[in-house]
Amino acid sequence: MLCSDLLWDAQSVSRKQVPTLQDAFLCCDRETLLSMVEQGYARHLPGWGQSTPQQRRVARKRMGRALDAMLDCVVKRKSGKALCIFPEERFVVHARRGQASIERLVRARVADLSAGAVRQDVSEGGRLFGCVPWSQGLSYRVWLEGPWDCCERYMVLASAFWHLTHQAPASRQGDSSLGILGTSSESATSKAGAQSLPRCDCSFVSCEEAFPSADSVGRLAAVRAASMGLYVPDALEEACQERLIARVDRINQACEGDFLNRVENLIDRLQAA
């Protein structure tokens, strides 16, 4: 980490300081984000396992072009100020041929800050952004507070990226399906919609003061990524595995607590008899 104080740990924060989804994408390590998208979503597409290396390279290039279009998209920050993306953790049981395994998911979920309630269409309909165009979805705020490490924050942003590119009709700005494994021609809409616009100023970063000499673009990008907990450390995959093991341990501890509660409950009932 280049900065010890994360934006998410601030005791107070103004609405203007909360980054948009586009801000977060701009601060991401490109290869790490796209790798998370591929591992968490693209590889589950029908036919991915049987695709050729060339088809996968084409799919990765299309995802990269979609990300470029998002970064250059014209975004009105005020349009998404009431909606905010938060991390959501879920565990899914997969049963097959008499065996069961647990999959841990850390994904994006939208809350309507003006209504003070989590939008139900996410869990019920499976859509994170509905039918909004990229220019609106990218204006949603992002708040990654919680017990998350760098890998988990990238998982949340990968979830948001996938929803933006796959959970909307073709009328949305950009190629909504990306044609991941198809042979269809490239969509020109993302290029046409990605009008020239200066990259948004990540003014929400509070730790730049610690680096007054950070005058290079690469250095400043690293500082901004560090402030959001998106600076990729070495051995990221090993860290993800350790986090999964730790979470399963906590689940087992909760199960142990439930067991002890049931034992105590029976003892109480016996004593009351």
Salt bridges, closest charged atoms under 4 A:
ASP23 OD2 - ARG77 NH1 2.86
GLU38 OE1 - ARG60 NE 2.73
ASP68 OD1 - ARG30 NH1 2.64
ASP72 OD1 - ARG199 NE 2.99
GLU88 OE2 - ARG90 NH2 3.21
GLU88 OE1 - ARG107 NE 2.83
GLU88 OE2 - ARG109 NH1 2.48
GLU89 OE2 - ARG104 NE 2.63
GLU89 OE2 - ARG247 NE 2.78
GLU103 OE1 - HIS94 NE2 2.54
ASP121 OD2 - ARG119 NH2 2.74
ASP149 OD2 - ARG243 NE 3.76
GLU152 OE2 - ARG104 NH2 2.70
GLU152 OE1 - ARG243 NH2 2.75
GLU186 OE2 - ARG62 NE 2.97
GLU186 OE1 - ARG65 NH2 3.27
ASP201 OD1 - ARG224 NH2 3.37
GLU208 OE2 - ARG224 NE 3.53
ASP258 OD2 - ARG262 NE 3.09
